[in-house]
Amino acid sequence: MPKALTIVGMGVSVLLILVFALDLLAGVPFGGASMTMDIAFVICSAILGFLSYTTFAEQK
């Protein structure tokens, strides 16, 4: 079960990076409401992806 949770964490981080990077670049999902918030979410999503990947790698 923990491996599945780390894979889900990586998937969620990729999805969030795509959504907020698209909003940052094109303003599509949220109309580019806040550039600061978009950058913060992209950074936090990248951190989530990194932590999920390192946890997944330790479980082998």
C-alpha positions in Angstrom: 0.0 0.0 0.0 2.7 2.6 0.7 4.2 2.1 -2.8 0.8 2.9 -4.2 0.6 6.1 -2.1 4.0 7.3 -3.3 2.9 6.7 -7.0 -0.3 8.6 -6.4 1.8 11.4 -4.8 3.9 11.6 -8.0 0.9 11.6 -10.2 -0.8 14.4 -8.2 2.4 16.4 -8.3 2.7 16.1 -12.1 -1.0 17.1 -12.5 -0.6 20.1 -10.2 2.6 21.2 -12.0 0.8 21.0 -15.4 -2.3 22.9 -14.2 -0.5 25.7 -12.5 2.3 26.0 -15.1 -0.4 26.3 -17.8 -2.2 29.0 -15.7 1.1 30.8 -15.3 2.0 30.7 -19.0 -1.4 30.9 -20.7 -3.9 31.9 -18.0 -6.2 29.1 -19.0 -7.8 27.3 -16.0 -7.9 30.2 -13.5 -7.5 33.3 -15.7 -4.0 34.0 -14.4 -5.4 35.4 -11.2 -2.2 35.4 -9.2 1.3 34.9 -10.6 2.8 34.6 -7.1 0.3 31.8 -6.2 1.0 30.0 -9.4 4.8 30.0 -8.8 4.3 28.9 -5.2 2.1 26.0 -6.3 4.5 24.9 -8.9 7.4 24.9 -6.4 5.3 23.0 -3.8 4.3 20.5 -6.4 7.9 19.9 -7.4 8.8 19.4 -3.8 5.9 16.9 -3.5 7.1 15.0 -6.6 10.7 14.9 -5.3 9.7 13.6 -1.9 7.4 11.0 -3.4 10.2 9.9 -5.8 12.8 9.6 -3.0 10.4 7.7 -0.8 9.5 5.3 -3.7 13.2 4.7 -4.3 13.9 3.9 -0.7 11.1 1.3 -0.7 12.7 -1.0 -3.2 
